[in-house]
């Protein structure tokens, strides 16, 4: 085999390897995205801070920011909801295309009236949602959210351990991405603008 033929053969082999590797990486990334989308989110039935029964269908057609927490939370939840509120302010007119949802992980204390009082502290487009313990457990499971009481006593003075994630969901309810507690309002607003 001549040097020229060998070089051509080797080049063709290298090109085939690059194409196969690139295709494999693309397929893995697509399946990962599809897997994440199917693992996060889903149907629910809850009650909002006005006492109205709502489902995921009531929020179809807009991007959603979904945050799980509770009104008795001393610092993490107010900080997270303030970040979302500030990001929505930064979005200006684009904020109309985003629906923020605050879903309690403490339905025992977070009644409709408690959520109505809490509503006054954050962006006016929020819907604060509660339900029976079973309804909350189902929606938390759908979003892969962890939560639990920090003590087993049957007292009203307790804290809740819970995931501190903000989910960005598409208008059709599919998962887009999520943000940790350290996200800034500016970064959150920029990420939302990027998906419009």
N, C-alpha and C positions, 0 to 999 in steps of 0.2 A: 504494500500500500504506500503510495507516494505521500510526501509530506503535505501536499495540497489537499489530497483526498482525506487524509487523516484529520487535518484542520477543519475541513468542511463537516466531516462526520462528528467530530467533537463539538463543533459549534451548534450543529443541529440537535445533538444530545443535550447540550446545556440549555438551549432554548426550550426544548420539550420539558426539561426538569423545571425551569422557571415557570412555564405555563401551568404545569400540573400543580406545583407548589402554590402558585398564586390562586388557582381555582380552589384548591383545598382550604386555604386560609379564608377566602371569601365565603365558602360554604359553611365553615365553622362559625364565622362571625354572623352570618345570616341565621343559622340555626340557634345561636346563642340569643340573638335579638328576639327571635320568634319564641324561644323558650321563656325568656324573661317576660315578654308581653303576656304569655298565657299563664304565667305563674302569679302575676300581681294584678289585683283588681277583680271585679266581678259584681254580680247583682247583690243588692241589699234593700232592706226596708227598714227605715228609721223614722224618728220624729224630730222635726226641726224646732228651733227656739220659739216659734210662734204656735206650736202645738199641731202643726200640719204633718200628716204622714207623707213621707217622700221615698222615692226609690231612685236608683241610678238613672232611670229614664228621665226624671225631672231635670237632670243636669246635662243631658245629651246636647251636642251641638256647640259646646264651649270647651276650651281647655280647662282642666281642673287642677288645682293645687290641693292635695289632700294631706291633712296633718292630724295625727292622733295624739291626744293628751287629756288633761282634765283640769277643771276650773280651780281646784284646790292646790294645784302645782305651784310651788313657791317661786320658781325662777325659770326653769327650762322652757316650759310651755309659753309663758308670757313673752319670753325672748324670741322664741320661734315664730309666734303669731305676729309679733312686732316686725320681725324681718319680712314676713309675707306682706304685711300691711304697707311697709315702706316700699317694697318692691312694686306693689300695685300702684302706689302713688307715683313712682318713677316711670311707670308705663304710660301714664297719662290716659289718652283716649283708648289705647290698646288694652287697658285694664278691663274694658267692657267685654273682651273676648275671653276672659279668665274668670272662673268661679272658684273661690276658695272655700273649702269644706273643713270644718273643725269637728272631728268625731271623738266623742269622749270614750275613755277606757274605764270610766268610773260611773257607770249608770246609776248606782245606788245613791250617790250624792248629786250627780249632775242631772237634775230634773229639768223639765222644760223651763220652769221659772229661774232656776240657777243659770241655765244657758242664756236666757233672755237678758239677765243682768250682766253676764259676761260679754255679751254681744256689744254692749256700749263702749267697750275699751279698744276695739280693733276696727279694721276696715269695714265700712258699711255693707260691702258686698258679700261678707262671710255668711254662710249658713252653718249654724252650730247644731250638731246632730247628736241625739241620744236614742235610747231604746231599751228594751228588756236586756237583762244580762245575756240571754241567748242570742238576741239580734246583734248585740255588740260583739259577742264572741265570733259570730259568723263573718261579720265584715272585717274584723281584725285578722281572722284566718285568711280571708280572701286577699288581704294586703300584706300578709306575712308579718304582722305586727305582734311583737311580744309585749305582754303586760301582766302585772301581778301586784297584789297588795304586799306591802313590806312587812306586815305583821298579821297574825292570824286572829287577833282579838276582834270581837264584834263591837268595835267602837267607831265613832264617826271621825276620830282624830287619827288619821293614818295617811301615809304617802303611797304613791304607786310607782313602781319601776315600770318603765315602758320604752319602746323604741322611739327615737327622736329623729324621724325621717320625714322630709317633705317630698311627696310624690307628685310628679307632673304627668298628668294623664291627657290623652288625646280626646278630641270631641266625640269620637266613637267609643270611648272608654278604655282604649288600649294604653298600656304602660308606655311612656316615653323615656323617662329617666327619674332619678331621685337625687336628693341633696341631703347632706349631713347637717348637723346642728351648727357647724361652723360656717355655713354659706353666708355670704354678705348679701344685703339687699341688691346691690349693684350687679353682682354675679347672677343672682336669681333672675333679676329683670332681664339681663342680657340673654340668658339661656331661654327664657320664655319668648323673647322677640325672635330668637333664632329659629323657632319652630313654627312661626306664623307663615 
